[in-house]
């Protein structure tokens, strides 16, 4: 590659990184990115839950974050329909957040069809998706290097996640543990 082509490539790459974040929020589309250090990841997740008006479907490997769990219960109390499918091995203890959610009459199913059901995503109102490496745990917020991306008003993406959520939900079993 010639020196001129390299310079053009660098300039083009720089412009894309500057322009794309601006265009991502135009036309009813909004993209937020956060990381666990600095609390932006957890705050994006809680904001997504607080924005929900109709429904939240959650696929999660693990739940231990009290602020996230309390935001989910608050959403249910606002009338938001919630469904959760979680990894069975990580969430079958007596004193888990999943048990807490079940005790609050939130439908939870546990999936044991895989070595680990390692998904971490939420579908908000059927049109927005929060995903990333962030487990819904205290460690993800305080000890790990994790990331979150929240894609608002992206129905085409949400439809794909809805199909996957429903597949995971249908193969999982209801959590009947209450204490």
C-alpha angles and dihedrals in degrees: 000000000000123000089248091054091049091052092048090049092051092048092047091049091049092050092049092054090050099041102037096064089053094048093045090071097047127094097027093304121118130181123190124186126192141171131213096243107078094025096261094123096054092043092053090052093049091046091051090052091047091051093056115111103167114016148352122198113190130192110188140170094204141001123203104124107114095197092053093045091049090049089054092051090047089052090052089049088055088057099261112150109233133191125178131192115187139174108274098215094053096044110037099093122116096248104039130133087243089061089049090052091047089051087055089056095252110148108247127177125189121218122206099162093109138047082255130353091222101176122131112186144120128203111209118204091334094285110066131059132201114194142144139112094301111119111206090251140118090241091056089056100041112020111022135068101241138157139212133195122190117197110194123198096002102135094173091059093041092054091059092049091047090055091050093045092051091049091052091043093051094051094046128086127237116262105236096171112123129164 
